[in-house]
Amino acid sequence: FRDYGFVENYPQKWIFEDQQVEFTLDYSYGRLEDDTWTPLPDEPLQITSLSEGITEEDMDFFLDESKRLENLRLDELSADVPQLEWQVAMDYYEAVRAALETLLDTVQLVQCENG
């Protein structure tokens, strides 16, 4: 989004430079009867690659950022913002919220599995 002004389709690569965390977010996939794979858009998103060394401080940042985004009041279009610009901003807002939610869920699941 930052470089091109639009939200990429999946898979999406997310880079948080200050936290030195990178991950790829993608659909879950299922195998069809003919042995081809197809995206399952109704299934939860999944992280297909994740940088190593995510710290507790990083997780606190991502949790705080997720809560901050959740609390933003974005329910109505401002008269000062063109409709197309508002839609692009909302697309990015939804994408980053989904990415952070999936990251938090994935890391918590891995931590639980590793005890």
Protein Blocks (a to p, Z undefined) as FASTA:
>chain_A
ZZnopacddddddddfknopacdddddddddfkopacddfkbccddfbdcehiafklmmm
mmmmmmmmmmpcckbccfklcfklmmmmmmmmmmmmmmmmmmmmmmmmmmmmnZZ
